[in-house]
Structures are given as structure tokens and as C-alpha cells.
């Protein structure tokens, strides 16, 4: 996939932020197009999660812009971004452990609901219709991520990899145009990582633009269309997996960390 064949969904333009005078991220730019997997990689402390937090509205950038579908959404609150088509998962699981898998998936629909509170309080027909639609959609999403048989189980009883897929399902309930995944395979074993790998590829194939932060370099090299490399908050390289894996600046940044893991297959 080329970088010019589709309209840009997410554009990051010169994004930067400083904490206490220290530049955590400085002048980072890139684009994500429909159906692309763009990965942000770099050694620990490179600024990856800080960049994610600026894009998703958790932090307000000190400089630069974020555009979503051509609209300037810089610093916009996360719930407003979600309504415009941006959804995200977190490095630390945000799952409700004591309710069922299905109920967790249903919570993803609440943000997009527009019905009056009174209808819910009185359990009016319109409220019941919305509830049925949310449950139907949630079951469809659980099937999509391979968790349909676990729908009635308490979420806290799932394996870690299954919880990661449940969190992706909940993010997909918002029907996002852009999905931000913050280390979706962290803590997963090889089988769980492969399941998440296939899920990400399937979501991208449906036309969703995916921005990924992930430490598993084999996974990154396998599924990414484009990679942006950060080091000390600066973009030091950008390109397809083969190009990035051979870049001397990237290799130098990873020396002493995981230099072997950055090489693309073949």
C-alpha cells in the first residue's frame, strides 16, 4: 500500500509537548490512511505513550495539530473525539472485572446513545429498543473477536489475551474510523499475540485506520504498513518495515535493548 492512494484519516502535524522544561515529544508528524496499520516504535522513554495521549485528547499538545478526517481536533476531549470516530485502548486494561464479558462489550455503546435519560429511568419502549440493539451489536463484536462463547462469563475469569481482545471489542463498539491501540499484545503469550495479530489485520482490512504502539517487534514488522520511530521524543526514522529495519539510526537506538527484534522477516 502506498502513502498516497487514499485520503488521510488521521494527520499529526508537528506535535510536541514539554514537562517542566523537558521536551517529551518534539515536532512529530505522520499520517494514517484507511485500512493502514501505522506503528509507533522506539526504546523505553522514547515518548510513544505521551504522543498517544496527545493524539487521543488526554494531554493538550504544547505545539502542533491533530486532524481527524480533515477537522482540527487538537486537544479535544476524548469523549468528543470518540463521537468523531477515534477510539483507543490502553496499555493497562480498563475492563470491568466483576461483570460479564457481554456487559463489558455493551458499555462500549453507551457513548453513542442519544436517548433521553427519562426514557431509561422509566424503561420506556425506546430505551428497551436501544438496550436490545446494544446487546445485539455487542454479541456480534464478541463473535468478531472470538469471544462469543464467553459472553456470559465473568470478565475477571478470562485469560489475559482474551481480556485484551475484549478491550478491542469494546473500542470497536464506537464504530471508529481511527483506532489507537496502546500495546495490545503486552503481557500476552505467543498464541495470544498471534490471535491479536490476526484481529488487528482483520480490523484494518475492514477500512479502519489503526495507530499502534507495541514493543513486540516481530508483530510490528509483520502487520505494519508504515512505521514511525521515536527516540528521546524525536522522530528519527519513518518508512515501511523493510526500510526501517535497515536504518542505521534505528539500529543504533535499539542497541542494548532489542536490536535483533527490529529486523523484518526476509
QUIKA-V475455 format. One line per field, one symbol per residue. ss: DSSP state (H for helix, E for strand, L for the rest). phi: phi as a letter, one per 40 degrees, with the letter a starting at -180 (. if undefined). burial: 1 if it has 9 or more other ideal C-beta (glycine too) atoms within 8 Angstrom, else 0. Layout:
ss=???
phi=???
burial=???
This chain:
ss=LLLLLLLEEEEEEEEEEEELLEEEEEEEEEEEELLLEEEEELLLLLLHHHHHHHHLLLLLLLEEEEEELLEELLLLLHHHHHHLLEEELLLLLLLLLLLEHHHHHHHLLHHHLLLLHHHHHLLLHHHHHHHHHHHHHHHHHHHHLLLHHHLLLEHHHLLHHHHHHHHHHHHHLLLLLEEEEELLLLLLLHHHHHHHHHHHHHHHHLLLEEEEELLLHHHHHHHLLEEEEEELLEEEEEELHHHHHHLHHHHHHHLLLLHHHHLLLL
phi=.ccbcbcccbbbbgcaabbggcccabfbbabbbdgcbbbbbicdgchccccdccccgcbcccagbbbbfgccbdgccdcccccchbbabbdcdbccccbcdcccccdccccccbcccdccccfcdccccccccccccccccccccgbccbdcccdcccccccccccccdcccccfccbbbbcfcbcgcccccccccdccccccccchccbbbbacccccdccbccabbbbafgbcbaaicdccccbcdccdcccdgbadccccccg
burial=00000001111111111100000110111111111111111100011111111111100010011111000011000101110111111000001000011111111110110010001100010011010011101110111110100110111001011111111111111101111111111001000110111011111100011111110110111011011111101111110110011010111011000010110000
